[in-house]
Amino acid sequence: MTAPTLASPAAEIRRLRAERDKARRQLAQLQAVIVAPDPTQDIEYWRSLFADAHRGELEALTAERDALAAELRNRDRAWIEAATPIARRGPTFADLELRRWGPGGRAHFGDPRPGDYMGGPVPTW
């Protein structure tokens, strides 16, 4: 085997410079392909992402609020339906006082009434 012959130093320098220039051109091509992202595009992307998320959350909260409002309206309606007959067509205040205190009003509340136990022997069953 024979050893490869070396070129002259000037030829070797020219070859290395050519390799270097080729590597620089390839690096420039790669750098053109790999471009750093534009910061404003990134900001717009995140803004749109947050806007979409907020819109979805707002819609969910609005639906929940509407459901609660409907439930409260139903409760109010049920209460009005139950209370209206009592408040509008119920007994008068005088009738309520008569039921509360009995005949004669408050002053005669403790007076004996028909059916009260008046003392004496108690019948056995």
Phi, psi and omega in degrees: 000142179250146180286142179296144181276141180272143177282171180293155180301325181293320179293321179296319179296318179297319179296315180295322178294322179295318176298317179299314180296322178295316179297322179295319179296318179296320178296319178296321177296317178296320179294327178292326179285316181268092181258138178295139182294148179285125183300328180291327176295321179296317180296316179297322178299311181294323177299315180294323178297312179293324179296318178296317180296317180295320180298316179296318179294320179296318178296319179295316180294323178295318178297318179296318179298317180296322178295317178294321178296320178295320178296317178295321177298320178295319178296316179298317179298317180296320179295318179296319179296324181282324186274335184300313180299325181287316185285327187257326185241015182277186181293154179286169179296322179298319178295319178296319178294322178296317177295324184288311188256345182087181180294141181095350176081199186294326184293334183248029183298321185273359179296150178295147180238164178299135180094354178286152176285123184257005180100173180100187184292143179262128180293141178268152183269000000 
